[in-house]
Amino acid sequence: MYIIGKIIYRSVIIVVLYLTTNLAILPNYTEKLNNDFCDNVHYYYSDEIGVDVAALISKHQEAVTARLDLIANAKESIDIAQFYFNSDKYGTLILGEILRAAERGV
């Protein structure tokens, strides 16, 4: 029983130290990150109209549908910034659409 109490005590101390350290560091890091971004935000904007578009789609089904539509309507190339595809039904649908695009010469 004494050993279990000792383990719990040490675990609590470690968690408290971890939280204290991270909570002390986080505000400084976040402020620096925000300042760096604000100082350099002008690099992300231009008066010229470009071809790059970004969209934030919060619902999974809508995001998959949008990806499938973009792949199906691609004419010349497809640039994918995806770390990995799951082997679930959505990943299979997207990979299948990419293969169909490749077959039509995209």
C-alpha positions, 0 to 999 in steps of 0.5 A, spaced: 500 500 500 505 504 501 508 503 494 502 505 491 501 511 495 508 513 493 507 512 485 501 516 486 504 522 489 510 522 484 505 522 478 501 527 481 508 531 482 510 530 475 503 532 472 503 538 476 510 540 474 508 539 467 502 543 467 506 549 470 511 549 465 507 548 459 502 554 462 508 558 463 511 557 456 505 557 452 503 565 453 510 567 451 510 562 445 503 564 442 504 571 443 511 571 439 507 566 434 502 572 433 507 577 432 511 574 427 504 572 423 502 579 424 509 582 421 509 578 415 501 577 413 502 582 407 506 576 404 500 572 403 496 578 400 496 581 393 492 586 389 493 581 383 488 575 382 491 568 382 488 561 381 489 559 388 483 558 392 482 555 399 476 553 403 474 551 410 469 546 410 468 543 417 463 537 415 466 531 413 461 529 408 461 536 405 469 536 405 469 529 401 464 531 396 468 537 395 474 533 394 471 528 389 468 534 385 475 537 384 478 531 382 472 529 377 473 536 374 480 537 374 483 538 367 490 538 367 493 536 374 491 534 381 496 537 386 494 533 393 496 536 400 494 530 404 498 526 409 495 520 408 488 516 406 484 512 410 482 505 407 475 507 409 470 508 404 471 515 403 479 514 402 477 509 397 472 513 394 477 519 393 483 514 391 478 511 386 477 518 383 484 520 382 485 513 378 479 515 374 482 522 373 489 519 371 486 514 366 483 520 362 490 523 362 490 528 368 
